[in-house]
Amino acid sequence: MRKLVILLTCVLLAGCWQSRSRPYLTVQSLAPFPAGAVTETDPDGRVTHYTLRKVARGRYRMTQTDRGQDFGEGFELGFFPLPGAPSHVLVYGAAALDHPRGDELLRYYGLMVITGPKSAEEIRPDCDKDARAARAAGVRAGKDGACTFGTRAQLEKALLALWKSGKKPQYRYRLGG
């Protein structure tokens, strides 16, 4: 069952960039956003509503509030500076909330671009489409179609290459409803 959940999460995240090593485990997360309602607009214009709640060490829990199949599901999020990038460009790390706490759980990574005090845009890496940036850090797609990073240095090098590639954000977030 656990492998199915991981596989489905990766399918949803389209060839995600991931790590089991928890490269930011001992790093205090930045807290760039206020807690409260969040509205996400995806590349197709679909809107999803979440609640963002602050938890320990500057991290957040983002849970879906729209009634339906995914109600209450979400991620624990952390935001970290990306060395070499402008200060409004952050690394995000996301871990699915439906995994047991002690479980060896995958964390997914991408870029969050802060566009205003209550708005942000997400650049979600795709292992196939962004292979050039991943290869800059010496990482290639695995059998599952995802790029798995063994170290924080590899991850940050690839994310910086992704930022410099000019890839446009696909998801938009508005805080406060």
N, C-alpha and C positions, 0 to 999 in steps of 0.2 A: 504494500500500500504506500509506504514512504517513497519508494522509487517512482511510483505513479504520480504522486503529488509533486515531486521535484520535476519530473518530466513535463507535467502539465504547466507548471509555473514557467519553465524554460520556453515551452511552446508559446505561452502567453507573452513572454518577454522576448520572443523572436531572436533566438541565437544569442542569448544574453552573455554578458561578461560577468564572470562569477569567481568566487574563491571560497575554499573551505578553511583557509588559514587564519581568517579574521585579522587582517593586517591593521585594523584600527582599534583592536580590543582595548588597549591601554591608553588610547588617545581620547581626550575630552572632546566631544562633539561641539561644534558651534551651534548656537540657537538663533538662527536668523529670522525665524517666523514666530508670530504670536500663535497661541493655541486657539482653536475655534473651528469654524466651518471652512471647508475647502471645496472649490468647484474645479474639476478637471475637465478640459476639453481635449479630446483625442484628435488624431490627424483627419478622421472622417467627420469631425464636428459633433460627435456624440458627447454628451455631458454626463459626468458621474459626480456624485456628492460624497464627501468624506468628512470625518471629524479628525482634527489634529490635536493630540494631547501630549504635553511634555511629560517625559519620564526621566529616570535617573541619568546622570552624566551628560546632560544636554541633548539627549536623544528624544525622539518622538514616537508615538504610535499613531498611525493613520488608518482608520477603519471606515469601511464603506457604510453609508447611512441610507442609501436608496434601498427600498424594499425589493426583495427578489432573491434570486439564487445566491448572490455573493454578499448579502447583507451581513455586516459584522466582520467580514474578512478584511485583511489588510496586511500592513508591514510595520516593523520597527525600523525607523529611519535614523541615520546619523549623517551629519554634513561636516565636511572637512576641507581645509584650504588645499588647493592644487598648486604645488610649487611651479613657478614659471608662468602661471595664468593670472589674468586680472583678478582682483579681490572679489568681484561679483560672480566669479565662476567657481563653483564648489564641486567637490566629489560627493556623491551621495552613496551610501551603503544601505541596502534594504534587505531585511530578512523576513520571510513570510511568518505571520503570527500563528499559523496552524501547525507549526512544528513544536514538539516537546522541548522545553528549555534546555535540557542536557543533551539533546540530540545533536549529532554532527550535522550542522545545517549550513546549507549554501547561503552565501550572501551575494547579492547582485549589485553591480556598480554602474554608474553613469555620471552625467554632469547635470547640475542644476544651475541655471543662469538666473540670478536675481535681477528682475527688470524694474522693480519698484518696491515700496515698503510693504505692499500686500499682493505682489504678483511675482511669478517666476515661470521659467520655461525649462523643460527637460529635454536633454539630448540623450536618448536611450541607445546605447551602442548595440550593434548587431554583428555577430561574429563574422558572418559571410560578407555583408555589405561593407563593414569597416575593417576588413582583414589587413589592409595596409597599416593602419594605426596599431593593431594588435601585433603585427610582425615587427614593428619598430621596437617592441619590447621583447621580441623573441618568442612570442606565443602564437600557436596555431590552433585551429578548431579541433576539438576532440571528436570522438565517435558520436557523442550526443549532439553535435552541431554547435556547442557552446565554447567560448574561449575561457579557459580556466587559468587564473593567475596565481602563481605560487608565492609571490612576494609583493609587498607594498610598492617597492621601487619599480617592478615590472608594470604593475597596475597604473601607477601615476605616470610613468613614461608613455604608456599607451593612451591614457586619457588626455594627456597634454598633446600628443600627436593628433588625437581625434579633435580636440578643440582647435588646433592650428589648421586642420583640414578644411574648416569652414562649414562643416555639417550643420544644417539648420535644426533648431529645436522642433520636435514633433508634438509634444504635449504642452499645454498651457494651464497654469494654475492661478486661481484667484482666491485670495484668503478673505475671510469675512463674509462668505455667502455667495 
